[in-house]
């Protein structure tokens, strides 16, 4: 990569101008603060976090920006483009079934988690603008969740809220309030910023920064399709891994070893599906790949790093089986993987994120990115191919 990006560039300046204008139109005054919360790229560690596994994840340079001012009435009002504004009170933060699947649930959930920590805070007015492409695996929802946590952190908590608590607030909001099962990978990658190896097996996730590979650009291709109706498929991955763990009277796969799985295989096949077993094998092998990839980056061994990225993508396709929707002949992710294989002579590519539809990530050598982008755009549309960078900062206040 070209190093981790610390600035937001001239585009951010123009977006701030639009945010100020929108904020004045919505609330009749100029905002007091600005914030930026990035998307994230899952490099290695696909669907391991929810079972206490390991991941290699980075914040990336697309983001949701917000203009904010505190309020004295205890209300939170968030406007975004033509969407109807979100309105709620910081004094009414219990789960509401009718809000599940809606953005207001994410806000209420983040605030509810923070309130549950015993923290005291007030309301705020907010206008947001996002250039994170939605539903394509770079975690627009997690970026929004962690943004809300960072706004409260800055306005009312003196900046003392740890990054891991911002991440947990988002995960709880998504699981309990929004109604979508997820682990902690997305929110943690966004809250910490930078490129990190994260081990979710300890009680407190262990985060280790690693250097980015030099000489490559990151390209994301949104292959099409919506995640809106895929919740059951995501839930099946976690449920089936849990079934394997439960066979051994454990809650999570990290409490087992791959040897346990191998030795119990005949009896295990009588109790759970073969797909569940394959997904468990993916979990154990993926943890090893994360370790190898992180070590390779630390030692400057780009070839070994890319081997792990490619192997991770192959495992998601063959064993985790989340590169296409079961029973559907619409398989844009697999088409994008095949095209990437044809186009890249060095570097690496893989499906990333929740899967079934969504995004293919590619590390493309500097000098070859134009051809790769052009060919992917020819198939998936120019508006769906994004040249981006790894970003050093997580969700944060930015200067006005």
VOGU-3710 file (C-alpha; in Angstrom, 3 decimals, decimal comma):
1> xxxxxxxxxx> 0,000/0,000/0,000  1,022/3,622/-0,146  1,111/3,800/3,660  -1,781/4,487/5,981  -3,625/7,667/5,050  -3,922/10,327/7,772  -5,646/13,164/5,900  -9,055/13,382/4,310  -8,068/15,478/1,291  -9,809/18,148/-0,730
11> xxxxxxxxxx> -12,940/16,049/-1,157  -13,463/16,185/2,617  -13,287/19,985/2,493  -16,071/20,160/-0,078  -18,125/17,645/1,901  -17,738/19,796/5,003  -19,127/22,725/3,047  -22,197/20,689/2,106  -22,554/19,474/5,681  -22,466/23,031/7,028
21> xxxxxxxxxx> -25,085/24,160/4,519  -27,320/21,165/5,286  -26,896/21,643/9,034  -27,868/25,315/8,820  -30,906/24,435/6,724  -31,966/21,690/9,146  -31,211/23,373/12,483  -30,854/27,088/11,708  -27,273/27,450/12,943  -23,723/26,354/12,143
31> xxxxxxxxxx> -22,446/23,061/13,627  -19,947/23,041/16,482  -18,093/19,801/15,639  -17,175/17,550/12,713  -16,561/13,814/12,801  -15,404/11,099/10,419  -15,960/7,359/10,787  -14,346/5,076/8,171  -15,364/1,940/6,383  -13,313/-1,156/6,968
41> xxxxxxxxxx> -11,636/-3,840/4,903  -11,455/-7,357/6,253  -8,123/-8,669/4,969  -7,991/-12,166/6,509  -10,315/-13,739/9,073  -13,691/-14,247/7,433  -16,483/-15,050/9,924  -14,168/-15,931/12,811  -14,764/-13,049/15,224  -18,145/-14,247/16,496
51> xxxxxxxxxx> -16,535/-17,498/17,654  -13,537/-15,952/19,389  -11,218/-16,188/16,408  -8,535/-13,989/14,879  -8,759/-11,368/12,131  -6,598/-8,986/10,141  -8,652/-5,840/9,524  -8,072/-2,233/8,487  -9,934/1,041/8,397  -10,141/2,444/4,861
61> xxxxxxxxxx> -10,383/5,923/3,412  -14,104/6,058/2,559  -16,166/7,348/5,474  -19,329/8,773/6,922  -18,842/12,413/7,947  -21,008/14,267/10,423  -21,640/17,851/11,487  -22,789/17,997/15,108  -23,876/20,337/17,894  -24,940/19,400/21,431
71> xxxxxxxxxx> -28,571/19,876/22,515  -29,918/20,813/25,932  -33,280/19,036/25,621  -32,016/15,440/25,830  -33,060/14,659/22,264  -30,997/13,215/19,427  -31,911/14,355/15,914  -29,968/12,968/12,954  -30,627/14,048/9,370  -29,144/12,436/6,284
81> xxxxxxxxxx> -29,989/13,588/2,777  -33,593/13,016/1,808  -34,209/10,448/4,557  -36,696/11,320/7,272  -34,701/12,508/10,323  -34,067/10,117/13,201  -35,491/11,464/16,473  -35,245/9,923/19,930  -34,677/10,807/23,584  -31,587/9,778/25,557
91> xxxxxxxxxx> -34,013/8,904/28,363  -35,842/6,228/26,320  -33,255/3,625/25,321  -34,886/0,205/25,695  -35,207/-2,202/22,747  -38,232/-1,538/20,542  -39,377/-4,413/18,364  -41,009/-2,150/15,782  -37,662/-0,426/15,152  -35,757/-3,587/14,246
101> xxxxxxxxxx> -34,152/-3,324/10,836  -34,199/0,499/10,968  -31,398/3,000/11,484  -33,043/4,434/14,580  -32,477/1,071/16,278  -28,718/1,424/15,768  -28,705/4,856/17,404  -30,888/3,761/20,291  -28,774/0,641/20,739  -25,450/2,483/20,896
111> xxxxxxxxxx> -26,851/4,974/23,390  -28,499/2,183/25,383  -25,189/0,326/25,683  -23,364/3,458/26,830  -26,116/4,190/29,355  -25,735/0,616/30,611  -22,079/1,364/31,395  -23,321/3,972/33,846  -22,319/6,907/31,623  -24,217/10,184/31,630
121> xxxxxxxxxx> -24,752/12,170/28,444  -27,154/14,483/26,674  -28,557/14,865/23,183  -27,190/16,296/19,957  -28,166/17,503/16,506  -26,406/15,827/13,598  -26,242/15,833/9,811  -24,369/13,039/8,062  -22,917/12,456/4,603  -21,496/9,091/3,568
131> xxxxxxxxxx> -19,373/7,951/0,639  -19,304/4,382/1,967  -21,171/2,256/-0,537  -23,990/0,553/1,321  -24,661/-3,166/1,474  -21,338/-4,108/-0,104  -19,252/-5,393/2,763  -17,347/-2,310/3,959  -19,617/-1,850/6,960  -21,603/1,327/6,496
141> xxxxxxxxxx> -23,771/0,315/9,467  -20,773/-0,264/11,753  -19,259/3,057/10,667  -22,518/4,757/11,644  -22,703/2,943/14,980  -19,131/3,807/15,979  -19,706/7,382/14,783  -22,570/7,764/17,264  -20,389/6,402/20,064  -17,570/8,807/19,195
151> xxxxxxxxxx> -19,931/11,796/19,077  -21,106/11,019/22,620  -17,505/10,352/23,649  -16,377/13,780/22,445  -19,379/15,856/23,486  -20,017/14,371/26,925  -17,331/11,912/28,055  -14,155/13,928/27,626  -12,786/11,483/25,075  -12,175/8,817/27,710
161> xxxxxxxxxx> -14,258/6,014/26,179  -11,924/3,167/25,063  -12,047/2,119/21,410  -13,179/-1,381/22,345  -16,235/0,014/24,155  -17,193/2,043/21,075  -16,964/-1,206/19,113  -19,034/-3,152/21,648  -21,688/-0,442/21,622  -22,071/-0,944/17,875
171> xxxxxxxxxx> -22,170/-4,725/18,109  -24,858/-4,671/20,810  -26,881/-2,164/18,797  -26,734/-4,376/15,724  -27,453/-7,663/17,508  -30,007/-6,682/20,135  -31,688/-3,555/18,785  -31,407/-3,854/14,984  -31,845/-7,637/14,946  -28,865/-8,669/12,810
181> xxxxxxxxxx> -26,323/-11,145/14,191  -22,708/-9,998/13,985  -19,403/-10,345/15,771  -17,056/-7,541/16,740  -14,797/-7,401/13,668  -16,457/-4,553/11,767  -16,866/-2,226/14,693  -13,397/-2,957/16,109  -11,695/-2,300/12,777  -13,442/1,066/12,576
191> xxxxxxxxxx> -12,975/2,053/16,230  -9,229/1,306/16,356  -8,248/2,471/12,858  -5,079/1,380/11,084  -4,237/-2,201/10,082  -4,512/-4,582/13,037  -4,361/-8,213/13,970  -7,146/-8,759/16,507  -7,519/-11,868/18,646  -11,097/-12,122/19,902
201> xxxxxxxxxx> -10,519/-15,235/22,031  -9,475/-13,478/25,279  -12,085/-11,826/27,451  -10,629/-8,503/26,270  -9,746/-8,552/22,528  -6,003/-8,296/21,955  -5,105/-5,753/19,241  -1,712/-5,713/17,513  -0,923/-3,072/14,835  0,883/-4,401/11,760
211> xxxxxxxxxx> 2,535/-2,552/8,834  0,796/-2,239/5,468  2,311/-3,855/2,352  4,208/-1,426/0,139  3,769/-1,001/-3,602  0,106/-1,989/-3,846  -3,260/-0,197/-3,983  -6,477/-1,506/-2,523  -9,379/-1,806/-4,968  -12,919/-2,715/-3,927
221> xxxxxxxxxx> -15,545/-3,890/-6,383  -19,194/-3,869/-5,401  -20,486/-6,843/-7,364  -24,159/-6,053/-6,852  -26,970/-7,475/-4,820  -28,374/-6,405/-1,478  -27,679/-7,746/2,002  -31,200/-6,822/3,087  -32,669/-10,328/2,782  -29,582/-12,301/3,760
231> xxxxxxxxxx> -29,787/-12,129/7,556  -30,791/-15,794/7,805  -27,717/-16,863/5,813  -25,390/-14,865/8,085  -27,140/-16,322/11,112  -26,691/-19,852/9,741  -22,900/-19,459/9,757  -22,815/-18,503/13,421  -25,499/-21,031/14,329  -23,740/-23,925/12,572
241> xxxxxxxxxx> -20,358/-23,104/14,114  -22,176/-22,998/17,447  -23,667/-26,442/16,805  -20,180/-27,868/16,357  -18,980/-26,210/19,570  -22,073/-27,459/21,429  -21,273/-31,058/20,436  -18,186/-30,681/22,635  -20,227/-28,916/25,354  -18,603/-25,580/24,507
251> xxxxxxxxxx> -20,115/-22,248/23,481  -17,487/-21,076/20,984  -15,120/-22,774/18,582  -12,059/-21,038/20,049  -12,506/-23,273/23,103  -11,675/-26,289/20,896  -8,770/-27,370/18,718  -8,730/-28,653/15,174  -7,523/-32,002/16,578  -10,748/-32,242/18,606
261> xxxxxxxxxx> -12,695/-31,793/15,392  -10,734/-34,428/13,502  -10,922/-37,048/16,237  -14,678/-36,643/16,718  -15,523/-36,486/13,010  -17,470/-39,797/12,679  -19,699/-39,065/15,683  -19,949/-35,379/14,838  -21,368/-36,105/11,381  -24,249/-37,928/13,058
271> xxxxxxxxxx> -25,215/-34,762/14,940  -24,530/-31,781/12,677  -24,481/-31,072/8,947  -21,382/-31,539/6,810  -21,562/-27,832/5,981  -21,324/-26,991/9,672  -18,215/-29,151/9,960  -16,620/-27,540/6,910  -17,335/-24,108/8,362  -15,632/-25,186/11,594
281> xxxxxxxxxx> -12,554/-26,345/9,666  -12,535/-22,938/7,971  -12,494/-21,298/11,397  -9,417/-23,156/12,641  -7,474/-22,806/9,405  -8,394/-19,140/9,093  -6,905/-18,397/12,516  -3,597/-19,862/11,350  -3,737/-17,752/8,184  -4,224/-14,572/10,222
291> xxxxxxxxxx> -1,151/-15,364/12,289  0,938/-16,097/9,187  -0,290/-12,993/7,349  0,450/-10,687/10,281  3,902/-12,222/10,778  4,629/-11,905/7,067  3,783/-8,198/7,085  5,931/-7,669/10,157  8,857/-9,302/8,380  8,219/-7,565/5,053
301> xxxxxxxxxx> 7,403/-10,849/3,302  4,761/-9,622/0,861  4,613/-12,914/-1,062  3,723/-14,936/2,033  1,158/-12,322/3,032  -0,577/-12,520/-0,341  -0,556/-16,328/-0,175  -2,625/-16,106/3,006  -5,064/-13,600/1,487  -5,626/-15,871/-1,521
311> xxxxxxxxxx> -5,939/-18,964/0,663  -8,452/-17,184/2,898  -10,585/-16,282/-0,107  -10,461/-19,853/-1,402  -11,537/-21,184/1,984  -14,504/-18,798/2,084  -15,562/-20,113/-1,311  -15,060/-23,833/-0,658  -15,594/-24,382/3,044  -17,321/-21,381/4,597
321> xxxxxxxxxx> -19,487/-21,278/1,450  -20,516/-17,632/1,610  -19,512/-16,411/-1,851  -22,949/-17,081/-3,325  -26,524/-17,426/-2,125  -27,486/-21,110/-1,700  -29,793/-22,242/-4,480  -29,378/-19,041/-6,533  -27,679/-18,965/-9,935  -26,872/-15,261/-9,529
331> xxxxxxxxxx> -23,201/-15,447/-8,474  -21,570/-12,048/-9,053  -18,930/-12,492/-6,339  -17,601/-15,647/-7,972  -17,539/-13,915/-11,364  -15,510/-11,080/-9,818  -13,102/-13,565/-8,236  -12,569/-15,314/-11,568  -12,026/-12,019/-13,375  -9,528/-10,935/-10,715
341> xxxxxxxxxx> -7,657/-14,196/-11,179  -7,371/-13,419/-14,898  -6,286/-9,804/-14,383  -3,767/-9,980/-11,533  -0,287/-11,382/-12,061  0,799/-10,355/-8,562  -0,972/-9,187/-5,459  -4,077/-10,942/-4,177  -7,871/-10,875/-4,179  -10,737/-12,295/-2,155
351> xxxxxxxxxx> -14,364/-11,846/-1,203  -14,632/-9,888/2,027  -17,254/-9,231/4,653  -20,454/-11,097/5,383  -20,632/-12,515/1,890  -23,293/-14,118/-0,302  -23,315/-10,861/-2,299  -21,129/-7,813/-1,951  -17,521/-6,848/-2,356  -14,348/-8,319/-3,787
361> xxxxxxxxxx> -11,107/-6,848/-2,479  -7,921/-6,753/-4,533  -4,341/-5,755/-3,749  -3,197/-4,430/-7,105  0,428/-3,483/-7,870  1,017/0,229/-8,375  0,927/0,860/-12,106  -1,605/-1,882/-12,780  -4,559/-0,377/-10,956  -5,898/1,490/-13,992
371> xxxxxxxxxx> -6,253/-1,677/-16,082  -7,774/-3,643/-13,216  -10,296/-0,891/-12,444  -11,183/-0,501/-16,123  -11,881/-4,208/-16,622  -13,863/-4,590/-13,411  -15,870/-1,482/-14,307  -16,630/-2,941/-17,733  -18,424/-5,834/-16,018  -19,785/-4,284/-12,811
381> xxxxxxxxxx> -20,109/-0,597/-13,712  -17,731/2,297/-13,125  -19,774/3,451/-10,122  -19,060/0,139/-8,364  -15,243/0,097/-8,530  -13,380/1,993/-5,819  -9,686/2,749/-5,486  -9,048/3,329/-1,794  -6,322/3,265/0,853  -5,844/1,928/4,327
391> xxxxxxxxxx> -6,496/4,654/6,891  -4,575/5,280/10,109  -7,444/6,864/12,047  -10,561/5,225/13,335  -13,758/7,133/14,119  -12,648/10,541/15,289  -13,396/14,222/15,607  -11,879/16,195/12,734  -10,997/19,864/12,556  -13,530/22,388/11,306
//
